Amino acid sequence: MSDGSSGADDDNESSGVDDVSDDDESSGVDDDNERSRVDENDAETYVDDDKSTGVDRNVNLDEVESAGAESTDEDIPDGNTMSDDFQRAEERGRRAAFEPGNTSPNTRSRTQRRRGQAPRSVHALLTAIVDTFKPETHKTLFCLVTAQMTANKGVKIFGKAGEEAIEKELCQLLTRNVMHRVHSQELTQEQRRAALRYLMFLKEKSCGTIKGRGCADGRKQRLYKSKEETSSPALSIEALLLSCVINAYERRCVLTCDIPGAFMQADMDELLHLKLDGTILEILLCMEPSYHQFVTYENGKKVLYAQLDKALYGAVQSALLFWKKLSAFVVETLGFKINPYYACVANKIINGKQFTIAWYVDDLKLSHVDPEVVEEIFAKLQEEFGKEAPLSVTRGKVHNYLGMRIDFSVDSKVQFTMPTLVDEIVAQLPPTMATGPSTTPAANHLFEVNNKAAKLSMQDSDLLHRLTTQLLYLCKRARPDLQTAVAFLTTRVASPDTDDMKKLGRCVRYLRCTAHFPLVLEANCIRNIRWWVDASYAVHPDMRSHTGATMTLGKGSVYSMSTRQKLNTRSSTEAELVGVRLFPIYGAWIGRTISKSTLKI
């Protein structure tokens, strides 16, 4: 366990992914090729700099606009369904992406260049797919293929709406004084080379509006910034669940809020320059004509340099800088004390009762038995962080927080559901596998591996990998009953076969039949922690045992795990001893946290 979790973006859409040992089954998946392993707890102690930048380090963003295959002259026939158009475009895109001549040499590995093969790059594939049809004719299909696109391509697709989304994002840079322009002559050659390029991505939301998201390409900072200098604490899933159980037990008033433009409210801690060009620069010049005199030309293209005064999304230290600002305000101004075991939980006794503030990057949860006290603290947060734009706030018994629906409607109980994610997972299951109900997420032969089963195609393999990752995200938050099945599937995504796909199908069909099941938590006594730990002896092909455990404060599993053991044991008794050995650490950690006062969590 840890005192935090992985970072999140503005929409809280991302799940935690990190590299871990191959021995830990529930920790996720290992792939010697190009796949990443999914974290067991799905809740790391710190915000990874890769996540805080919002940029994939494997993508050459300088060539985003030009990467991909040449557009084909063959038109997609009219009169087909959306599914037909998409499948046809995907087939063309895969052929084009894997042609040697259509892949940028900068994105190809040395072995691939030697063999004349194209890389297995999702970005190159999607770019090639997009280039196989006409965006003007298939706008809906275009948005279906790629969730977000660069500014240049987004303006071509969305037109005026895309430009307005970019203007809205750039307006924050100006109104919040995030940067100030500088002449290129004032910068040394090394400073110009180290300047971070400003990127803009457009995305069409489900409601039809176009959202722009600007960020700095902070990959250059990784050359001289260590992870300790850029990693930020964040609220762990276990801390969130425990705090909600306590809120329900003490019948507290709960308020959740979101700080807009959070990173831009923290001061930058180093001399850092930003480089703007292309469509973004043209729109900025229209908004602020005074910037014209600072424009220079590089390789025949307009370029503008600016110095960052505030933390900007994409700079690797931005999340840490905002955490320092928020925690300093909570401690020094509001008089709270940071929990010694959770760096994103603060407590204070007000009117004889405990007030708790918990935050995940820029999403805050406030709780106290007196609603007036909650409103008073929120007003102070609004005054400090809502100067340019007001904080978005949710009051009442039901809250949408970090992708979860948290319901306090039933007295002394809290319910967690994730209906949107459940519907998304079920909708992705192929029709051939979606027939019939399943009463359990896995059969008795879950851990059996058929070495003679046929390997999946690349398309089916990608589907299994994606669904397994989403199921892991779901089971660590609202559906712990899926953990055993997901624990096995996470070890198979590197080289899945048809048997694995059937096991995945059973798990998703069970999820479809039980989509309405909530995770209900209730505490009988907040100082009485109960653990259940068991082990199944030698159930894996390598003769290793499997450990399962759950912890509760009364009803419902606040923390649960299902994992393959990391060593071989000689008997079922020894396997159980190995399983139990893990939990004195966890139990003592949670026990100390809870017993600090009337729950310092």
Helices and strands as residue ranges (DSSP letters): E 46-47, H 49-53, G 61-63, H 82-97, G 100-102, G 105-107, H 110-115, H 122-130, H 139-145, E 149-150, H 151-158, H 160-175, E 179-182, G 184-186, H 189-194, E 196-204, E 210-216, G 218-223, H 227-230, E 232-233, H 237-249, E 253-258, G 263-265, E 273-277, H 278-287, G 289-294, E 296-298, E 301-308, H 318-328, I 329-333, E 337-338, E 345-350, E 353-360, E 363-368, H 371-385, E 392-395, E 398-401, E 404-407, E 413-417, H 419-428, G 431-433, H 458-475, G 480-482, H 483-489, H 498-513, E 519-523, E 530-536, E 546-552, E 554-555, E 559-564, H 572-581, H 583-595
